């Protein structure tokens, strides 16, 4: 795996003795992230809705990396009970969690649908599911001492003109607008998590993969799919390269929290990973506070940070 220039996997530190959890690990960027982490010695908990597909993905990685330490866990981000159960299983083992990749997502669902808990499916899966998962796993993350939470956003995070005004798409549902809002929320969440975790050793970084054809695009409108197919040789990058920003965000020593990492080539569609500009208003503390309080209310998850923290 190599970017067009700059940082490559050859520069990623070894991860032996560290544990990572990757959501959406059976395909696309999640699979490539799991594959790369296994190669450098991490224990990877592969989370996803379909255990049989996860098992197939784990088998493929083991065939390439004999001795890879992989675990398969059912985790449906559109079901808060499933999120709670998956996190409880990790916590019950009593081990620190060094890396959390909030990677899974849905995109351009044609008609408005809801999660098991009644939230609009895109926002409920892409943001609320990951907000709840991170909160439930907070004790394991804090016990690691220097954990990182990488939340995977998208270029679309820069699109929503209305910000977070209609996160549940109750006024009017538009598939790509709902996706953009959820991805903007991913970056706002990262910014607010970085602020609230200051002094704990927990580092929160957002990342976006650039432009890549993965399973998440299977619901896009036919016209857009046709355009994507025509432009693919010129604008798209391979899925393994699309995973580089997430891996950079998780392991680069110079990141202190709150950064947004993406491809640094033209239009951020492809190229080597590195810090890129934040979406407008994503770092506004008031926007972060409102999203955080809304997310706590909707999910019922309260982040229990220690009252006494070491110096940052």
C-alpha positions as CSV (number, residue, x, y, z in Angstrom):
1,X,0.0,0.0,0.0
2,X,1.4,3.4,-1.0
3,X,0.1,6.9,-1.4
4,X,1.0,8.8,-4.6
5,X,3.8,10.5,-2.6
6,X,4.7,11.0,1.1
7,X,3.6,8.9,4.0
8,X,3.2,5.1,3.4
9,X,2.5,2.1,5.5
10,X,6.3,1.5,5.7
11,X,6.3,4.4,8.2
12,X,3.5,3.1,10.4
13,X,4.8,2.0,13.8
14,X,4.5,-1.6,14.8
15,X,1.3,-2.4,16.8
16,X,2.3,-5.6,18.6
17,X,0.7,-5.7,22.0
18,X,-2.0,-3.2,21.0
19,X,-5.7,-3.9,20.5
20,X,-7.9,-2.2,17.8
21,X,-11.6,-2.3,17.1
22,X,-12.7,-1.6,13.5
23,X,-16.4,-1.1,12.6
24,X,-17.4,-2.2,9.1
25,X,-14.4,-4.4,9.0
26,X,-15.6,-7.0,6.5
27,X,-15.2,-4.8,3.4
28,X,-13.9,-1.6,1.9
29,X,-11.8,0.7,4.0
30,X,-12.6,-1.2,7.2
31,X,-11.2,-4.4,5.7
32,X,-8.1,-2.7,4.4
33,X,-7.6,-1.0,7.8
34,X,-7.9,-4.4,9.6
35,X,-5.6,-6.0,7.1
36,X,-2.9,-3.4,7.6
37,X,-3.1,-3.5,11.4
38,X,-2.8,-7.3,11.4
39,X,0.3,-7.1,9.3
40,X,2.1,-4.9,11.9
41,X,1.1,-7.1,14.9
42,X,-2.1,-5.6,16.3
43,X,-4.9,-7.6,17.7
44,X,-7.9,-6.6,15.6
45,X,-11.5,-6.9,16.7
46,X,-13.5,-6.9,13.5
47,X,-17.0,-5.5,14.0
48,X,-19.9,-5.7,11.6
49,X,-23.5,-6.8,11.2
50,X,-22.9,-10.1,9.4
51,X,-20.7,-12.5,11.3
52,X,-20.4,-14.9,8.3
53,X,-19.0,-12.1,6.1
54,X,-16.7,-11.0,9.0
55,X,-15.4,-14.6,9.3
56,X,-14.7,-14.7,5.5
57,X,-12.8,-11.4,5.7
58,X,-10.8,-12.7,8.7
59,X,-10.0,-15.9,6.8
60,X,-8.7,-13.9,3.9
61,X,-6.4,-11.8,6.1
62,X,-5.1,-14.9,7.9
63,X,-4.3,-16.5,4.5
64,X,-2.1,-13.5,3.7
65,X,-0.7,-12.9,7.2
66,X,-0.4,-16.3,9.0
67,X,-0.8,-15.8,12.8
68,X,-2.8,-12.7,12.5
69,X,-4.6,-12.0,15.7
70,X,-8.2,-11.4,14.7
71,X,-11.5,-11.5,16.5
72,X,-15.0,-11.3,15.0
73,X,-17.8,-9.4,16.8
74,X,-21.4,-8.8,15.7
75,X,-22.1,-5.0,15.9
76,X,-25.0,-3.3,14.3
77,X,-24.7,0.5,14.6
78,X,-28.3,0.9,13.6
79,X,-29.3,-0.9,16.9
80,X,-28.3,0.7,20.2
81,X,-28.9,-2.6,22.0
82,X,-26.4,-4.3,19.7
83,X,-23.9,-1.5,20.2
84,X,-24.3,-1.8,24.0
85,X,-23.9,-5.6,23.9
86,X,-20.8,-5.5,21.7
87,X,-19.1,-2.9,23.9
88,X,-20.0,-4.8,27.0
89,X,-18.3,-7.9,25.6
90,X,-15.1,-5.9,25.1
91,X,-15.3,-4.3,28.5
92,X,-15.9,-7.7,30.2
93,X,-12.5,-8.9,29.0
94,X,-10.8,-6.2,31.0
95,X,-8.2,-5.3,28.5
96,X,-7.3,-1.8,27.3
97,X,-8.5,-0.7,23.9
98,X,-5.7,1.3,22.1
99,X,-7.4,2.1,18.8
100,X,-11.0,2.6,17.9
101,X,-11.9,3.1,14.2
102,X,-15.4,4.4,13.8
103,X,-15.4,3.4,10.2
104,X,-18.7,1.8,9.2
105,X,-21.4,3.8,7.4
106,X,-24.3,4.0,5.0
107,X,-24.7,6.4,2.1
108,X,-27.5,7.8,-0.1
109,X,-30.2,5.5,1.1
110,X,-33.0,6.1,-1.5
111,X,-35.9,6.6,0.8
112,X,-36.0,7.7,4.4
113,X,-35.6,4.8,6.7
114,X,-35.1,4.5,10.4
115,X,-32.8,2.6,12.8
116,X,-34.2,0.1,15.3
117,X,-34.5,3.0,17.7
118,X,-36.4,5.3,15.4
119,X,-33.6,7.6,14.2
120,X,-33.1,8.5,10.5
121,X,-30.9,5.6,9.3
122,X,-28.0,7.6,7.9
123,X,-27.5,9.9,10.9
124,X,-28.4,7.1,13.3
125,X,-25.8,4.8,11.9
126,X,-23.0,7.1,10.9
127,X,-23.0,9.3,13.9
128,X,-25.3,8.2,16.7
129,X,-24.2,4.5,16.6
130,X,-20.5,5.5,16.8
131,X,-21.2,8.1,19.5
132,X,-22.8,5.4,21.6
133,X,-20.1,2.9,20.9
134,X,-17.3,5.3,21.8
135,X,-19.0,6.3,25.0
136,X,-19.6,2.7,26.1
137,X,-16.0,1.8,25.3
138,X,-14.6,4.9,27.1
139,X,-13.3,3.0,30.2
140,X,-11.2,0.6,28.0
141,X,-9.9,3.5,25.9
142,X,-8.9,5.6,29.0
143,X,-7.2,2.5,30.6
144,X,-4.9,2.3,27.5
145,X,-3.3,5.5,28.6
146,X,-2.6,6.8,25.0
147,X,-5.6,5.6,22.9
148,X,-6.8,7.1,19.7
149,X,-10.3,7.3,18.3
150,X,-10.4,7.7,14.5
151,X,-13.8,8.6,13.1
152,X,-14.1,8.3,9.4
153,X,-15.9,11.2,7.7
154,X,-16.0,12.2,4.0
155,X,-15.4,15.0,1.6
156,X,-19.2,15.5,1.8
157,X,-18.7,16.8,5.4
158,X,-18.1,20.2,3.7
159,X,-21.5,20.2,1.9
160,X,-24.4,20.8,4.4
161,X,-25.3,24.5,4.2
162,X,-27.8,24.1,7.0
163,X,-25.2,22.4,9.3
164,X,-27.0,20.3,11.9
165,X,-30.4,22.0,11.7
166,X,-32.3,18.9,10.6
167,X,-30.2,15.9,11.6
168,X,-33.2,13.5,11.7
169,X,-34.4,14.6,8.2
170,X,-37.9,15.2,9.5
171,X,-38.5,18.3,7.3
172,X,-37.4,16.9,4.0
173,X,-35.4,13.8,3.2
174,X,-32.7,14.0,0.6
175,X,-30.3,11.1,0.4
176,X,-27.0,12.9,-0.2
177,X,-27.9,15.8,2.1
178,X,-28.6,13.3,4.9
179,X,-25.2,11.7,4.2
180,X,-23.4,15.0,4.2
181,X,-25.0,16.0,7.5
182,X,-24.0,12.7,9.1
183,X,-20.4,13.2,7.9
184,X,-20.3,16.8,9.1
185,X,-21.4,15.4,12.5
186,X,-18.5,13.0,12.5
187,X,-16.0,15.8,12.4
188,X,-17.9,18.0,14.9
189,X,-18.0,14.9,17.2
190,X,-14.3,14.5,16.9
191,X,-13.6,18.1,17.7
192,X,-15.8,18.0,20.8
193,X,-14.4,14.7,21.9
194,X,-10.9,16.1,21.6
195,X,-11.9,19.1,23.8
196,X,-13.6,16.9,26.5
197,X,-10.8,14.3,26.5
198,X,-8.0,16.9,27.0
199,X,-5.6,15.7,29.7
200,X,-6.7,12.1,29.7
201,X,-4.3,10.8,27.1
202,X,-7.1,10.0,24.7
203,X,-6.6,11.5,21.2
204,X,-9.5,12.0,18.8
205,X,-8.8,12.5,15.1
206,X,-11.2,12.5,12.1
207,X,-10.2,11.2,8.7
208,X,-11.7,10.9,5.2
209,X,-10.7,8.4,2.5
210,X,-10.9,10.7,-0.5
211,X,-12.7,9.3,-3.5
212,X,-12.9,5.5,-3.7
213,X,-15.5,3.0,-4.9
214,X,-16.5,0.9,-1.9
215,X,-19.7,-1.0,-0.8
216,X,-21.0,2.2,0.8
217,X,-21.7,3.7,-2.7
218,X,-24.0,0.8,-3.7
219,X,-27.2,3.0,-3.0
220,X,-26.1,6.1,-4.9
221,X,-28.5,7.2,-7.7
222,X,-28.0,5.6,-11.1
223,X,-26.9,8.8,-12.8
224,X,-24.2,9.5,-10.2
225,X,-23.1,5.8,-10.3
226,X,-22.7,6.1,-14.1
227,X,-20.7,9.4,-13.7
228,X,-18.5,7.7,-11.1
229,X,-17.8,4.8,-13.4
230,X,-16.7,7.2,-16.2
231,X,-14.4,9.2,-13.8
232,X,-13.1,6.3,-11.9
233,X,-9.7,6.0,-13.8
234,X,-9.0,9.7,-13.3
235,X,-10.3,10.6,-9.8
236,X,-10.8,7.4,-7.8
237,X,-8.1,5.7,-5.7
238,X,-7.9,2.1,-4.7
239,X,-9.5,0.9,-1.5
240,X,-6.2,0.1,0.1
241,X,-5.0,3.7,-0.5
242,X,-8.3,5.0,0.8
243,X,-7.5,3.4,4.1
244,X,-4.2,5.3,4.5
245,X,-5.8,8.4,6.0
246,X,-7.4,6.3,8.8
247,X,-4.1,4.5,9.5
248,X,-2.2,7.8,9.5
249,X,-4.7,9.3,11.9
250,X,-4.4,6.4,14.2
251,X,-0.6,6.1,14.3
252,X,1.2,9.3,13.3
253,X,3.1,10.6,16.3
254,X,2.6,14.3,15.4
255,X,-1.1,14.3,15.9
256,X,-2.4,15.7,19.2
257,X,-6.1,15.6,18.7
258,X,-8.8,17.4,16.6
259,X,-7.1,17.1,13.3
260,X,-8.8,16.1,10.0
261,X,-6.7,13.8,7.9
262,X,-7.3,13.1,4.2
263,X,-5.6,12.6,0.9
264,X,-3.5,15.7,0.1
265,X,-3.7,15.5,-3.7
266,X,-5.9,17.7,-6.0
267,X,-9.3,18.2,-4.4
268,X,-8.4,15.7,-1.6
269,X,-9.7,13.0,-3.9
270,X,-6.5,10.9,-3.9
271,X,-2.9,11.1,-2.8
272,X,-0.8,10.7,0.3
273,X,-2.5,11.2,3.6
274,X,-2.0,14.3,5.8
275,X,-3.8,17.0,7.7
276,X,-6.4,18.9,5.6
277,X,-8.7,21.8,6.4
278,X,-11.7,21.3,8.6
279,X,-15.3,21.9,7.3
280,X,-16.6,25.3,8.1
281,X,-17.9,25.6,11.7
282,X,-16.8,22.1,12.6
283,X,-14.5,23.4,15.3
284,X,-17.1,25.8,16.7
285,X,-17.4,24.9,20.4
286,X,-21.1,25.9,20.5
287,X,-21.9,23.6,17.5
288,X,-20.0,20.8,19.3
289,X,-21.8,21.4,22.6
290,X,-25.2,21.2,20.9
291,X,-24.4,18.1,19.0
292,X,-23.0,16.4,22.0
293,X,-26.0,17.2,24.2
294,X,-28.4,16.1,21.5
295,X,-26.4,12.8,21.0
296,X,-26.4,12.1,24.8
297,X,-30.2,12.7,24.9
298,X,-31.0,10.5,21.9
299,X,-28.7,7.6,22.8
300,X,-28.9,7.7,26.5
301,X,-25.1,7.4,26.7
302,X,-23.2,9.6,29.1
303,X,-19.4,9.9,28.7
304,X,-17.8,9.3,32.2
305,X,-14.5,11.2,32.0
306,X,-12.5,11.2,35.2
307,X,-13.1,14.2,37.4
308,X,-9.3,14.6,38.0
309,X,-7.1,14.5,34.9
310,X,-3.3,14.5,34.5
311,X,-1.9,17.6,32.9
312,X,-2.3,17.8,29.1
